[in-house]
């Protein structure tokens, strides 16, 4: 598949598109003060193993985490932290 960041297998592009939807759903829900209703295990288990922090942060796609995770953080909180929220 062709993408603005380069050509990649369709499977890899799908991972990025799903993650994008999860993160932006969280953004919108947080902005309007509602529960995002996301399957936190699916979001984290699907996306995080496919994330490569050296690439994410080196190319400026995401900011490195600015604060530590709270103790007992949920999978969704861990994902959101990894993408600099």
N, CA and C of each residue as an Amber inpcrd file, in Angstrom:
protein
   255
   0.8500000  -1.1680000   0.0000000   0.0000000   0.0000000   0.0000000
   0.9010000   1.2380000   0.0000000   0.4270000   2.2850000  -0.6510000
   1.1760000   3.5320000  -0.6320000   0.5770000   4.4450000   0.4320000
   1.4370000   5.0320000   1.2320000   1.0310000   5.9510000   2.2950000
   1.9880000   7.1320000   2.2700000   1.5890000   8.2150000   2.8830000
   2.4410000   9.4020000   2.8740000   3.7990000   9.1700000   3.5260000
   3.8770000   8.2090000   4.4580000   5.1620000   7.9280000   5.0990000
   5.9590000   6.8800000   4.3320000   5.3800000   6.3430000   3.2710000
   6.0800000   5.3760000   2.4460000   5.2400000   4.1500000   2.1500000
   5.7290000   3.3260000   1.2660000   5.0330000   2.0920000   0.9260000
   5.1830000   1.0860000   2.0590000   4.1390000   0.3150000   2.2790000
   4.1530000  -0.6800000   3.3520000   3.1160000  -1.7540000   3.0530000
   3.2480000  -2.9060000   3.7180000   2.2320000  -3.9500000   3.5570000
   0.8770000  -3.4560000   4.0630000  -0.1810000  -3.9360000   3.4640000
  -1.5250000  -3.5570000   3.8780000  -1.7900000  -3.8280000   5.3460000
  -1.2490000  -4.9100000   5.8640000  -1.4240000  -5.2520000   7.2790000
  -0.8580000  -4.1560000   8.1810000   0.3060000  -3.6330000   7.8240000
   0.9300000  -2.5800000   8.6250000   0.1100000  -1.2900000   8.5640000
  -0.3940000  -0.9700000   7.3950000  -1.2260000   0.2240000   7.2570000
  -2.5010000   0.0780000   8.0770000  -3.0850000  -1.0950000   8.0790000
  -4.2860000  -1.3280000   8.8790000  -4.0120000  -1.0900000  10.3620000
  -2.8820000  -1.5590000  10.8630000  -2.5040000  -1.3280000  12.2580000
  -2.4680000   0.1700000  12.5370000  -1.8600000   0.9180000  11.6560000
  -1.7620000   2.3610000  11.8670000  -3.1240000   3.0390000  11.8200000
  -3.9800000   2.6160000  10.9170000  -5.3010000   3.2270000  10.8110000
  -6.1730000   2.9200000  12.0240000  -6.1150000   1.6870000  12.5140000
  -6.8710000   1.3260000  13.7170000  -6.3740000   2.1350000  14.9070000
  -5.0710000   2.2110000  15.0600000  -4.5030000   2.9750000  16.1710000
  -4.9120000   4.4370000  16.0830000  -4.8900000   4.9840000  14.9050000
  -5.2850000   6.3740000  14.7040000  -6.7300000   6.5870000  15.1560000
  -7.6060000   5.6720000  14.8030000  -9.0100000   5.7760000  15.2170000
  -9.1580000   5.6810000  16.7340000  -8.4270000   4.7770000  17.3470000
  -8.4880000   4.6220000  18.8080000  -8.0230000   5.8930000  19.5010000
  -6.8720000   6.3930000  19.1060000  -6.3060000   7.5720000  19.7690000
  -7.1980000   8.7960000  19.5540000  -7.6770000   9.0020000  18.3430000
  -8.5070000  10.1820000  18.0990000  -9.8930000  10.0430000  18.7210000
 -10.3930000   8.8340000  18.8660000 -11.6450000   8.6400000  19.6110000
 -11.4400000   9.0390000  21.0630000 -10.3010000   8.6500000  21.6210000
  -9.9780000   9.0440000  23.0040000  -9.8530000  10.5620000  23.0960000
  -9.1670000  11.1810000  22.1360000  -9.0090000  12.6400000  22.1250000
 -10.3650000  13.3350000  22.1660000 -11.2460000  12.9380000  21.2820000
 -12.5580000  13.5740000  21.1870000 -13.3740000  13.3520000  22.4590000
 -13.3990000  12.1160000  22.9350000 -14.1580000  11.8170000  24.1550000
 -13.6320000  12.6130000  25.3470000 -12.3180000  12.7100000  25.4580000
 -11.7080000  13.4670000  26.5460000 -12.0640000  14.9450000  26.4360000
 -12.0370000  15.4690000  25.2280000 -12.3290000  16.8870000  25.0100000
 -13.7680000  17.2450000  25.3890000 -14.7010000  16.3120000  25.1770000
 -16.0960000  16.6210000  25.4890000 -16.5560000  16.0090000  26.8120000
 -15.6240000  15.3460000  27.5060000 -15.9110000  14.8510000  28.8480000
 -16.7860000  13.6210000  28.9330000 -16.6580000  12.7180000  27.9740000
 -17.4270000  11.4740000  28.0190000 -16.4900000  10.2720000  27.9950000
 -17.0080000   9.1290000  28.3840000 -16.2440000   7.8810000  28.3310000
 -16.0620000   7.5000000  26.8620000 -14.8280000   7.2310000  26.4420000
 -14.6360000   6.8850000  25.0330000 -15.2450000   5.5450000  24.6400000
 -15.5500000   4.6930000  25.6150000 -16.1850000   3.4210000  25.3140000
 -15.3170000   2.4930000  24.4770000 -14.0160000   2.6210000  24.5930000
 -13.1030000   1.8050000  23.8050000 -12.7730000   0.5010000  24.5200000
 -12.5800000  -0.5410000  23.7580000 -12.1270000  -1.8190000  24.3030000
 -10.6450000  -1.6510000  24.6060000 -10.3340000  -1.3800000  25.8520000
  -8.9590000  -1.0300000  26.1960000  -7.9800000  -2.1700000  25.9640000
  -8.3870000  -3.3730000  26.2100000  -7.4820000  -4.5010000  25.9810000
  -7.1770000  -4.6540000  24.4970000  -8.2030000  -4.5450000  23.6780000
  -7.9920000  -4.6770000  22.2440000  -7.0740000  -3.5670000  21.7410000
  -7.3490000  -2.3580000  22.1640000  -6.5380000  -1.2190000  21.7210000
  -5.0810000  -1.4340000  22.0830000  -4.8270000  -1.8260000  23.2950000
  -3.4470000  -1.9670000  23.7570000  -2.7870000  -3.2090000  23.1730000
  -3.4690000  -4.3350000  23.2390000  -2.8800000  -5.5910000  22.7730000
  -2.6450000  -5.5830000  21.2670000  -3.4980000  -4.9070000  20.5370000
  -3.3650000  -4.8690000  19.0850000  -2.2540000  -3.9150000  18.6650000
  -2.1990000  -2.7640000  19.2860000  -1.3350000  -1.7070000  18.7960000
   0.0610000  -1.6850000  19.4000000   0.1520000  -1.7660000  20.6950000
   1.4420000  -1.5620000  21.3610000   2.5230000  -2.5340000  20.8910000
   2.2460000  -3.8210000  20.7220000   3.3200000  -4.7000000  20.2510000
   3.8470000  -4.3230000  18.8620000   3.0840000  -3.5530000  18.1200000
   3.4920000  -3.1670000  16.7740000   4.1470000  -1.7940000  16.7270000
   4.2210000  -1.1330000  17.8720000   4.8050000   0.1990000  17.9300000
   6.3180000   0.0920000  18.0560000   6.9910000   0.9310000  17.3560000
   8.4440000   0.9790000  17.4320000   8.8070000   2.3900000  17.8700000
   9.0890000   2.5320000  19.1750000   9.3020000   3.8560000  19.7450000
  10.4150000   4.6240000  19.0500000  11.4690000   3.9390000  18.6340000
  12.5680000   4.6550000  17.9780000  12.0890000   5.3490000  16.7050000
  11.1580000   4.7430000  16.0000000  10.6170000   5.3490000  14.7840000
   9.5740000   6.4020000  15.1340000   8.6790000   6.0730000  16.0390000
   7.6060000   7.0030000  16.4040000   8.1470000   8.3540000  16.8430000
   9.1420000   8.3320000  17.6980000   9.6630000   9.5700000  18.2620000
  10.7070000  10.2170000  17.3470000  11.4920000   9.4280000  16.6360000
  12.5410000   9.9760000  15.7710000  11.9570000  10.7980000  14.6280000
  10.8390000  10.3530000  14.0820000  10.2430000  11.0630000  12.9580000
   9.2330000  12.1190000  13.3900000   9.0560000  12.2600000  14.6950000
   8.1450000  13.2820000  15.1930000   6.6770000  12.9400000  15.0820000
   6.3740000  11.6610000  14.8630000   4.9630000  11.2750000  14.7870000
   4.2730000  11.5180000  16.1150000   4.9930000  11.2580000  17.1950000
   4.4610000  11.4360000  18.5420000   5.5340000  12.0490000  19.4160000
   5.1050000  12.7260000  20.4500000   6.0400000  13.2260000  21.4490000
   6.3080000  12.1130000  22.4490000   7.5230000  12.0020000  22.9470000
   7.7790000  11.0200000  24.0020000   6.9180000  11.3500000  25.2330000
   6.5860000  10.3400000  26.0250000   5.7570000  10.5740000  27.2080000
   6.3540000  11.6700000  28.1020000   5.4920000  12.5890000  28.5250000
   5.9380000  13.7260000  29.3380000   5.8410000  13.4440000  30.8330000
   5.0730000  12.4500000  31.1950000   4.9060000  12.1660000  32.6260000
   4.8260000  10.6560000  32.8350000   5.1260000  10.2290000  34.0420000
   5.0880000   8.7870000  34.3170000   3.6510000   8.2690000  34.3550000
   3.5380000   6.9730000  34.1260000   2.2250000   6.3300000  34.2200000
   1.7840000   6.2430000  35.6730000   0.4950000   6.4230000  35.9220000
   0.0250000   6.2090000  37.2820000   0.0920000   4.7230000  37.6280000
   0.2590000   4.4300000  38.8950000   0.2780000   3.0340000  39.3260000
  -1.0660000   2.3930000  38.9860000  -1.0190000   1.1870000  38.4580000
  -2.2440000   0.4750000  38.0990000  -2.9000000   1.0050000  36.8330000
  -2.1180000   1.6220000  35.9590000  -2.6580000   2.1900000  34.7200000
  -3.3320000   1.1140000  33.8780000  -4.4130000   1.4920000  33.2320000
  -5.1290000   0.5690000  32.3490000  -4.3640000   0.4380000  31.0250000
  -4.6670000  -0.5760000  30.2450000  -4.0210000  -0.6910000  28.9410000
  -4.2410000   0.5500000  28.0660000  -5.4350000   1.1200000  28.1130000
  -5.6920000   2.3130000  27.3170000  -4.8440000   3.4830000  27.8060000
  -4.6960000   3.6370000  29.0940000  -3.8430000   4.7050000  29.6300000
  -2.3940000   4.5090000  29.1760000  -1.9440000   3.2660000  29.1250000
  -0.5820000   3.0020000  28.6550000  -0.4280000   3.3730000  27.1790000
  -1.4270000   3.0280000  26.3710000  -1.3880000   3.3660000  24.9500000
  -1.3810000   4.8790000  24.7740000  -2.2670000   5.5610000  25.4560000
  -2.3950000   7.0150000  25.3190000  -1.0900000   7.6950000  25.7460000
  -0.4570000   7.1920000  26.7810000   0.8250000   7.7560000  27.2220000
   1.8960000   7.5620000  26.1470000   1.9300000   6.3870000  25.5260000
   2.9450000   6.1150000  24.5010000   2.8510000   7.0610000  23.3160000
   1.6470000   7.5590000  23.0380000   1.4910000   8.4670000  21.9080000
   1.5200000   9.9330000  22.3480000   2.0340000  10.1680000  23.5450000
   2.3040000  11.5330000  23.9800000   1.1390000  12.3270000  24.4910000
   0.0800000  11.6500000  24.8710000  -1.0800000  12.3800000  25.4100000
  -0.9580000  12.4700000  26.9070000
